[in-house]
């Protein structure tokens, strides 16, 4: 289902279901992150629901936080990502990916260095995440597409 017009990139709060029809293949990205074959196959078969909460920082209202809580088929707890969109590196540890670091920010289209391919969504509004994973010199990219649930 398409997201309502009130849902924008500045406020993605809601429940989203991964649309595997439009997503890239997760196997290569997960393998690069050290996820074992059996776990990768399970993730590939599972439905992923993502509950997203967007809110301004209490001390710096111009900084946005986006929290992603994922649940897979059967109500199994997935990963939780707590993103602060200020382009500062932050450490993160979870039960699936282990220890990692990441940073996030809002970026204007004109600032992007890499061209990106548009996905035809038949004019439906979806949450789309472009993920880049680097390990040494190896780089994997994936497109994740989520449909609005509520």
N, C-alpha and C positions, 0 to 999 in steps of 0.2 A: 504494500500500500504506500502511496506517495505521502511524504511528510506535509503537514499543513503549512500554509503560507507564513504563519507566525514563527516557524522554526527556521532559524538562519544560522550562518556560520558563527555568529556571535553568541548564539544560545541553542545548542544542540540537545538540550535536556529532553529526555524521553527514552522509550524502549525501542530498540532496533534489532532486526533479525537479519543475519548475514544472508545475502542473496548469492548463492554459489554459481548461478547462471552467469553473473557478470564478474565474479571474482577471478583473480589469477590463481594458478596452482600453488598451494601452500607448501608442498613437499620440499622444494628446493630451499626456500627461505628457512623453514624449520630445520632442515638438515644442516644448513650453514650455522645455525644457532646451537647445534649439538643435540638436538632432540632425536631420540632413538626411532628406529623404523616402526616398531609397533605403536608407539605413541603418535607418530605422524599419521599412520593409517587410521587410527581411532579419531584423531582430530579431523582428518579428511572426510570421514563418514558422519561426523556429529553435526547437529544444528547448533549454531552459536547465536545466543541472544546477548545483546550489549545494552546495559542500562547506563545512560550518559547523563551527567549532571554538570551544568555550566554555571559558574558564579564568579562575581568580582572578588578580588582580594580584599580582606577586611582593612588592611592598612594602606594598600595602594589600589584604589578602585579602578585605575586604568589597566591593571594586570588581571587577566582572566585565568581562572582555574577550570580545567575540564577533567572530571573523574569518570573513568570507564570501568564498569564492573561487568565481567563476562560470566555467563552461565551456559553450559553445554547440555546436550540432550540428557534428560533424566534428572535435571536439577543439579548436576555436578558443578561445583564452584570452579570457575575458570580463573583467569588472571585479573588483577586489579591494576589499573594504571592511573596514577595521580599526576596530571600534567599541569604545569604552571607555565603560561605562555609569556615568558620573559627572556628566553634564549640563554638561560643559565644551565650549565651541566648539573645533573642530579643523579645520584646513585639510586638504584632500585634493585630489590631482590624479591623474587617470587618462586613458588614451588615448581613451576614449569621451566622457566628460562634461567633460573639461578641469578647471579649478580650481573648487572649491566648498568650502563649509564646512557642518558639521553637528554635531549633538550628540545624545546618546542617554542614556536612563536607564530603569530599571524604574519603572513607575507602577502604583499601585493603582487598581482600577476606580473607586473612590469619588473619586479625584482628577481624573478626566478631565472636561474642560469640554465636550467635544463628544460627543454621543450617537453611537454607532456601530451599524451594522446587522449582525446576526448572519448568518452564512452556514451553511446547513444542510449538514452534512458527513456525514449519515447515521451519526452517532456515531463517525466515524472521526477519529483524531487526526492533525492536519496542522499544518504550520508556516505561519502566516498573518502577512503583513507589511502593515501599512497605511502607505502612503507619501503624504506631503504635499509638493508642490513649489510654491514661491512664487517669482514673478518680478515685482517691482513690486507692483501690486495684484491681479495675476492669480494664482489659486490652482487647482491641479489635484490631485485625489486618485485613488489607485488601490489596489486590493486585490490582493495577490500571494499565491497559495496554492501550497504545495509539498507533494508527497507524499514519504513516507519511501522511500528506496531501500535504504541499509544504514547 
